[in-house]
């Protein structure tokens, strides 16, 4: 059986209030994080994700219950021992002065050095291994304050790796990154969990990437209980759609993503296949049509030419051709006054 590295037992999280009853955000949490596992904590704003992350990392006391890290209560560990077992990467940008990337990663070795802070050969190897693991070798000599957000995030993850902890906890690691960098960071974290055997827990609002990369999802609905499962399980049992349901937005089981619900104008047939048909259907749905692929019944319809370069719109009275999806949508707007 895969080794559990972090566990909670009947955990209540929330805030103590002076002269008032403590505010419980989520109660009775029983969860296990295993070695080599990438877990993504997701949920709507205000559900308590940050409170849970801080409590698990020992940055905030639990209201009730226990958090165990490698079999010992988090509250019983001194800061140095805690840092040997758990690394934290926060979202907030911190001023690190004129440190180079290498020097910042080296700070991750403080739980392992003596009072002089002198780095041993083992320390140097751990630092270099952390830098190489995130693909930041070319960044090592650069000052951290000159790095882009994506480069800086790599360095912060490398610092956590240099600690050689059993668990790494990351708060919104992709929050300020563009799409390619978000994909890169998530792919790196997944590879690190599987290749190094470390357990990695991260909170994220990027639902699409979480569904694609997580081994397990920790889903925290607002006012509800924490639910754990493979991404596919939480999709198929409806928990994901229910947790994020709001007016005008729905979860699409076919694409695995959330989409806006447009006012339905009517049905339209679409003949075609491949990626051109997929993206044509998306544009039509966004415009308010319910798309029927390759319909047998006669209806207003669009046929994509065999070269994928033209769209032929056919009605009972006329046939019109567009040379782009944008032109097709404009044609439909002009033809259908309801649009």
N, C-alpha and C positions, 0 to 999 in steps of 0.2 A: 504494500500500500504506500502511496506517495506520502512523504512526511509532512505533517502540519507544522507550520512555523509560526503562525499567528492564529489565536483563537479567542473568541469571546464567549462568556457564559452569563446569560440573563442580564445583558448589559443595558442600562438605561443611560441615555445621553441627554444633555441639556445644560441649563445654567442655574447656578445658585443665585438667589436674590436676597439682598439684605432685608431682614425683617419680614420677608415674604416666603411663601412656599416655593420651592425650586420649580423651575419651568422645565418639564420633561418634553423633549422634542420627539424622540423615538424611544420606545421601551422594549425590553425583553429580546435583545438582539443576540442570536446564537449563530455565529458564522465562523468558518475556517478558511484560512488562506494556506495553500500548499506550496511546497518548494517547486520551482520551475514553472509556476503558473502566472499568467498575466490576467489580472482581474480589473475590470473597469467599473467604477462607481458612477452611476448615472441617475438622474431624477430631475424634476422641475425645480425652479428656483424656490427657495424657502423650505425645501423638504428636510434639510438638515445634513446635507452632504459634508459641508465644511466642518460642522460640529463633530460628525462621526470621524472624519479624517484626523482632526486634532486630538480626539480622545484616543484613537488607536495609536497615535504617535506619541502619546504621553504628554502632549502640550496642554491638555485640558483634563481635569479630573472627571471620572465617571460619577454619575449620580448614584448608581447601584450596579452590582455585578462586577465582573472581572474581565480584564484584557491580559492575555498571556502571550509572551514572546519567547519562543523556544522553551516553553514549559514553565516559565517564571512570570510572576505578576509584573506588569510594567511599572507599577508604583513602587516596587521593591528594588528597582535597578538604579544605580547611580548614573549620572550623565555620561561618564566615560564608557561604562558597560552598555548603556542604552545605545550609544553611537556605534559600538562594535557590532550591534545586532540590527540596527535600523538606520537607514539613510533617508533623508528628507530633501525633496526638491520643491521649493515654493514658487508660486507664480510671480510674486512681487520682485521687481528689479532692485537689487541691493548694490549700494555704492561700495566697490571693492578697491577704490583708489587706482593706483597704477600697476596693479598686479598683472602679470602675464597669465595666459591661460594655464600654463604649466604650474605656476605658483599657486593659482587658485585650486587646481586639482590636488596639489600637494597638501593643501589644508585638510583634505579628507583623511589624511593619515594621522591626525592628532590623537585619536583614541589609542593608537598603537605605539606612539613614540614615548620616550622618557621625558623627564622634566626639562631637559635641554632642548628638546624639539629637533634633535639631529636625526636626519633621515638615513636609514640603513640601506643596504643593497636590496633587501626585501621590500622596503618602502618604495624605493625607486622603481622596482619592477612592478609593483601594484599601481603606481601612478601611470607608468607607461602603458600598462595593460588597459587601464581605464580609458586613456586617451585613444588608444588604438581601437578599442571596442566600439566607440561611437564615431569612428572615422574622423577624428579631430587632430591627426598628426600635424597637418599643415597649419593648424591654429596655435600650436603649443607656444610659440615664441611671441605671439601677438598680444598686445594689451587687451584685457577684457572689455574695457570701455570703448574699444574700436570695433568690436564684433557686432554683427547683425543679431537680431533676436534669435534666429534659428541657430546660429553659431554659438551664441551664449548659452542656449539651452543644452546643446551638446556638451559644453564644458561643465555645466552644472550637473548633468547626469554622470559625466566622467568622474567628477569629484565624489559623488555618492558611491560610484563603483569602487573608487580607491579606498573607501572605508572598509570594503569587503564585508558588507552586512549580509544578513540572511534575507532581509526584507528592504525594499526600496518603496517609499511612498511619495507620490508626485501629485501636486495640486494643480490641475489644469495645465499640463505641460505644453499644450499646443495653443494656448489662449491667444497669443499675439502673433501667430505665424500664418503665412499664406498657405494655400492648399498644398502645394508640392512639399513644403517643409513639414506640414502637419502629417502628411503621409509618411515622410521619411522618418520623423521622430517616432511615430507609432510602430512602424516596421522595425526600427532599431530596438525599441523596448520589447517587442515580442521576441525578437531574435535573442536578446540578452537573457530574457527569462528562460527560454528553452535551452540555450547553449551553456549558460553559467549555472543553472539550477537555482537561481535566486527567485524569490517570490516578488512580484511587482504589482502594486496596487496604485491605480491612478483615478482621479476624478476627472470627468470631462463632460462638456456639453456637445461634443462632436459625436452625435449618435450614429451617423453612418460609419465612421471609422471604428467606433467601439464595436458595432455589430460585425465588422469585417475582421477585426484583429484580436478581440478578447477571447480568452479561453472560457472565462465565466463573466457574466454580468452581475453586479450587485445593484439591483433596481430599488430605489428608495422613493416611493410615491409620496406626495404631500399628504400628511395626516395618516399615513398607512404604515405597514410593517415592511421591513427589508426583505426582498425576495432575491433568491440566488438561483442561477441556472445558466446553462449554455445560452448564448444569444438566440439560437433557433427555438429553444424551449419557451423563452419568454415572449417571442414573437407569436408562436403557434397557439399558446394558451391565452393570448389576448392581453397579458399583463402590461406589455410595453405600450400598446395602443391606448389602454385605459389610463395609464399613468400620465401620458402626455396629451390626452384628448383635450381639445379646446375648440371654440367656435371657429369654423372656417379652415380647420386643419385636420387631416386624417392620415393614418398609417396605411401605406399601400403594401399589402402582403406580397404582391407580385415583384415589386422592385426593392422591397426592404428599406423604404425611405418614407419620410413624411412629405405630404404635398398639400398645397392649398386646394380647397374645394371651390371650384368655380360654379357660378350659376349655370344650371343646365339649359342649353338652348334647344337641343334635340340630338338625334342620332345622325351619324354620317358613316358611310362605308369607306373602307380603305383597302385597296388592293396593292400588295407589294410585300417584300420581305427584306430581311437583313437590317443593318443599322439604319439605313435611310428610312425604312418604315417605322422603326422604333422611335426615331427622333421626330418624324412627321406626326406620329400619334401623340407624342408628348405635347407638341405645339397645338394640335387640335383640342386636346383635353384642356390645356391651359386657356384656350379661347372659349371653352364652355360646351364643347361637343362630347357626347358619349360615342367613342369610336368602336365600330364593329369591323373586325378584321375579316377580309375576304367573304363578305356576306353572300348568302344564297338568294335572299329576297331583293327585289328591286327597291332601291332608295337612292337619294342623292349620294354620289360616291366620288372618290378620288382614286385615280390610278397612277401609280408611279411608273414612269417609263423604264424599260429594261436597262438603260444606261445609268439610271438613278439621277438624271440631270433635270428632269421635267416632271411636273405634276399636272394631270389632266382632270379637271373638275367637270363632272357630267351631271346634268339635271334632265328632267323630262323635256325641257324646251331648248337647251343649248349646251354646247361644250366649250370650255375655256381652258387655256393652258398658262401655267406659271413656271418660271425658271428658277425659283428659289422658294424655300419654306416661308420666308418673310413675304414674298410676293403672293404666295398662296393664301396666307392669313389675310392680307389686305384684300384680295379678291373675294374671300368669304365675307369679310366685313361689308364690302360694297354690295354683295349679292343678297346677304341676309341682314335685313334692317334691324333685326333683333340684336345683332352684335353691337 
